[in-house]
Amino acid sequence: EYLLSKNDNVIIITGEAHKDWLSEARTKIGKLKLDLILYLDSTMSSISHRVLMSKLAKVQAVSHGHPVTTGVYNRYMDYYVSWGAAELDYEESKNHYTEKLILLPKDKMHQYYSPRINEDGLSVINNLPYKQLTREDFKEYVIDDGNWYTCMQKPFKRHPEFYQMLALILEKDKNGRLLLHDSDNDEIKEIVNNRLKNVNIDINRVHFIPCQKHNKLMALYNLSDVVLDSYHAGGCTTTREVLELGIPVVTLPAKYLGGRWSLAYYNIINVDDMIARSKENYVDISVKIATDKNYRNTLKKKILDNIHKLFYQDEAVESWSNVIEEMIINR
C-alpha cells in the first residue's frame, strides 16, 4: 500500500501463481530500460533470485540480506555492494563473491538506522514497555538465578564449533545459565540436542526460549548478564538492539560477511573490549563480563556513551548515492 500510494513505477510480480510469471517479469522490467537494478535480499526469495539471472538493466547489483554472493556469473550480476567495516581486506574479500565487490566506506555507517526503543522505555516495534519486566516474567523458560548468557540467534546460525564454546563457558562459570533461541521444528530440536550432548554440556543449565514479542525480547536482553554473538554467522539487527540497552555483546569475527557485523558496529562506536581474538578468548571475555559486575557496568557506560554513532547517520545515504553513481558511470 505504501508503494502504490507513490507516483513511482510499481511492478508486482506474484511469482509462481501462473506458469508465465518469469516471462511477465522480464517483459515488464525490461520495458523500463533501467540503467541499474539493485536487488536486496536476493537469496531470501527464489523468485527474485531467478529474475536476477536475466540481464534486465545495463547494470545489475545486489546487496546483503542473507549476506552471501548470488553465485551468478558476473556477466549478468555485475556488483555486490558490501560494507568495508564488515569485510576483510579488499584483496581477500573480493574472492568471496562471483560479482565484482564494491564497498561502502568502512569509517561510516552503511545504512540509516533509527533506534528500536525510545526514551519512554517502549519498543518502537510494538509500542509496548520492556523496562518493568523482570526475570520472573521468564520463569516458564528459565530459573531466575545465576548468570544469564543469552544467544537469541536462530538455530541455523549456531555452528557446531559454537556449541564447544558454549560448553566451555558453562564449565568455567558454575553459576552460568545458557539461554538459547528455541525451534518449533522437531528435526532441528534433535540436531541441537545431539550437538549439546556431543560437547558434554550440563543440559540442566541450558534453557530454550521461543520467539518473543519485541518488548519481551528487549527485556530478555536487558535482564541478561551478557549476550553471545553466534559463530560463524553472527547478528546484525540483534547486535544493534542489544547495544542500545548497553548490554555487552561478545563476538568472534569470522571470515565471511555474515559473521562480521558486530565487529563493524564496534569499530564505528570505537569500543573493542568485546571483540574476541580466538575461541578461548571469546570464552574468557564472556565469563569475565558475566561474573564481574563492576567491569560489566564500565562496559555498559562505554557502549551507551557511543551508541548514538549508529543512528540517524545521513552519511550512509550519501555513501549509497556515491556507490550507485559509481556503478552506473563505470558500466
Salt bridges, closest charged atoms under 4 A:
GLU16 OE2 - ARG50 NH1 3.04
GLU24 OE1 - HIS18 NE2 2.88
GLU24 OE2 - LYS28 NZ 2.71
ASP35 OD1 - LYS58 NZ 3.63
ASP35 OD1 - ARG331 NH1 3.93
ASP78 OD2 - LYS55 NZ 2.48
GLU91 OE1 - LYS94 NZ 2.92
GLU136 OE2 - LYS139 NZ 3.25
ASP145 OD1 - ARG177 NE 2.70
GLU161 OE1 - HIS232 NE2 3.50
GLU161 OE1 - LYS279 NZ 2.52
ASP182 OD1 - LYS189 NZ 3.19
ASP202 OD2 - ARG205 NE 3.07
ASP225 OD2 - ARG135 NH2 3.01
ASP225 OD1 - ARG296 NH2 3.51
GLU241 OE2 - ARG116 NE 2.73
GLU241 OE2 - HIS214 NE2 2.73
ASP273 OD1 - LYS302 NZ 2.72
ASP284 OD1 - LYS172 NZ 2.31
ASP292 OD2 - LYS288 NZ 3.67
ASP305 OD2 - LYS301 NZ 2.75
